[in-house]
Amino acid sequence: LVTPNLPEAEAITGMQVTEKAQMRAVAEKIVALGAKAVLVKGGHLSDTADDLLFDGSTETWFPGKRIPTKNTHGTGCTLSSSLAANLAKGLELPEAVRASKAYVTEAIEHGIELGSGCGPTHHFVDLYRKAGILD
């Protein structure tokens, strides 16, 4: 599984991706290069944050909402790490993607304001909630 965002998918394929309809074409090209599956992340789309999972035959879309925040540092690494953990726990690939996307979305929603730049996502939001620190 490879997990490129749109600029990375463009660099890999040489194809421009500015809308959701173009994501299938880059996914097909990346799989043709040898990946068994690709999750093309749509966080750079202007209107949605939908992701596409493609394994060479099956296309599965994961809708996402655009969250107005600058605190998105590390989202790609967080998603791929979460995917690896969910696959290690025995989830099938589509369910691992669904769970990981939900985890990252919540981490983005509760991003941490640090300094004046792009802050990090809140990896421990669920633990904070369980501890009564966060509603």
Secondary structure, 3 states (H helix, E strand, C coil): CECCEHHHHHHHHCCCCCCHHHHHHHHHHHHHCCCCCEEEECCCCCCCCCEEEECCCCEEEECCCCCCCCCCECHHHHHHHHHHHHHHCCCCHHHHHHHHHHHHHHHHHCCCCCCCCCCECCCCHHHHHHCCCCC
